[in-house]
Amino acid sequence: MPKSQKGQGESNDFIKVLKDILITQLGMAGVPQLRIREIVGGDIGRVNRIVKHLKNARRGREDR
């Protein structure tokens, strides 16, 4: 694989991680999922999968 293609793939992975972090932070701040999708872009399924874990984590803390 040429070096330029490898670097491009790493850039895409880096962008995905940054988007996941942004989704997580916005979810923790209580921003609605549809609004998060508008801000970050991409599909609502990805936002739902990430925010779902945040909700489960909050429930776990409340039980303690």
N, C-alpha and C positions, 0 to 999 in steps of 0.2 A: 504494500500500500504506500503510495507517495506520501511524503511528509505533510503536504498541504491538506490532504484529505484526513489524515490522522488528527491534525490540529483542529480542523473544522469540527470533527466529531467530538473532541474534547470541549470545544466551545459550546456546542449544543448541550452537552451534559451539564456544563457549568451553568448555563442559562436555565435549564430545567430545575437544578437545585436551588438557584436563586428564586425562581418562581414558587417553588414549594415552600421556601422559607417565608416569602411574602404572604402566601396563602395562610400559612400557620399563624403569622403575626396578626393578620387581619381577622382571622377566625377567633383568636384569643381576645381581640379588642371588641368582639361582638358585632362585627360587620356582617350583614346578611350575605348568604352564599351567592345570590344572583349579582349583588353589587361587587363581590370579590371577583366573580368571573368577568365582569365588565372592566374592572381595574387591571387584572392580570392578563386576561385573554385566555384563549384555549377553551376547553370544553367543561361543562358543568360537572361531568362525572369525576373529573380529576379533583375539582374543588370539593365535591361531596365526600370523596374517599378520604381526603386529608382532614376536613373539618369533623367528620364522623369520629375520628380518633380523638380529637380534642374534647368532644362532648362525652365520650366514654371515660376519658381521663378525669374530667370534672366530676362525673358521677362517682367514680372510685374514691375521690378525695372526700366527697360529702358523706360517704358511708363510714369513713374512719372516725 
